[in-house]
Amino acid sequence: SRDGQAGILQRIHGPTLYAVRLERDAVVCAGLGVMHGERLGLFDVVTRTDRRGRGLARGLITWLMQQARARGARTDYLQVVGDNLGAIALYEGLGFRRIYHYWYRMQPPR
C-alpha cells in the first residue's frame, strides 16, 4: 500500500538517493539507494514490464552508484528475490555476486 511504503521510506536512516526514469512523462524505471557509511545499498529497483530488457535498470543502477561514489561510497550491495533470474543476470553483469541466501519468517497464525 502507498501508506505502508511511505512509512518504510520515512524510517530509513542515512542519506538516500532516488532515481526515476521517465518516458513521455510516465515512470518506466525507478530505484532507491541508501548510504551506510562507505556502502551503498540498492533497493526496490523496478522496471515496467513492457520496458524490460532495454538497459533502463542498468543505466539507473549505474547512475545511483556514480552518485554514491561522489558521496564517498566504496562498495555496493543489494538483495534480490532468488527466482528473479532477469534481475540476477543484470546484477551479475554489473559485477555483483551472490554471497548468501535469505528468507523471511512469519509467526504462525494463532
FENCORTA-V240930 format. One record per residue. SS is DSSP state (H for helix, E for strand, - for the rest). BURIAL is I if it has 24 or more other ideal C-beta (glycine too) atoms within 12 Angstrom, else O. Layout:
ss->[SS;SS]
burial->[BURIAL;BURIAL]
This chain:
ss->[-;H;H;H;H;H;H;H;H;H;-;-;-;-;-;E;E;E;E;E;E;E;E;-;-;E;E;E;E;E;E;E;E;E;E;E;-;-;E;E;E;E;E;E;E;E;E;-;H;H;H;-;-;-;-;H;H;H;H;H;H;H;H;H;H;H;H;H;H;H;-;-;-;-;E;E;E;E;-;-;-;-;-;-;H;H;H;H;H;H;H;H;H;-;-;-;-;-;-;-;-;-;-;-;-;-;-;-;-;-]
burial->[O;O;O;O;O;O;O;O;O;O;O;O;O;O;O;I;I;O;I;O;I;O;O;O;O;O;O;I;I;I;I;I;I;I;I;O;O;O;O;I;I;I;I;I;I;I;I;O;O;O;O;O;O;O;O;I;I;I;O;I;I;I;I;I;I;O;I;I;O;O;O;O;I;O;O;I;I;I;I;I;O;O;O;O;O;O;I;O;O;I;I;O;O;I;O;I;O;O;O;O;O;O;O;O;O;O;O;O;O;O]
